[in-house]
Amino acid sequence: MVKHKLKITAIIFLLLLIPSIVFAEYWGSKNSNKYHYPNCVWAQKINPNNLIKFGNPEDAIKAGYVPCKVCRPPVSSKWDFIKEI
C-alpha cells in the first residue's frame, strides 16, 4: 500500500513539474540585466511597461541577460542535468 501511494505521488509530481519545464517563461526588465522565473520576488517587482518575456534561457542570454541569483533560472533549456545523474 505504501509503495502504491509513493508511485501515485511521484506521478503527480512529474505531471506538475514537466509542464513548468517544457513551457517555461522567463522575465527580464528593460532596466536590468537579470532574467527570472515569473514567480521570483524580483520579477514580481518589474514594472509592466519594462517587462520583457523570453521563451527560453538562451534567448535571454543572447539579449545580454544573466540568471537571477535568487530564483536561479537555468542557463540552458537543454536537459544537460540528465548526464550528471
Summary of the structure (lengths in Angstrom):
residues: 85
radius of gyration: 15.9
end to end distance: 28.6
largest distance: 53.7
contacts: 195
relative contact order: 0.16
helix: 44%
strand: 15%
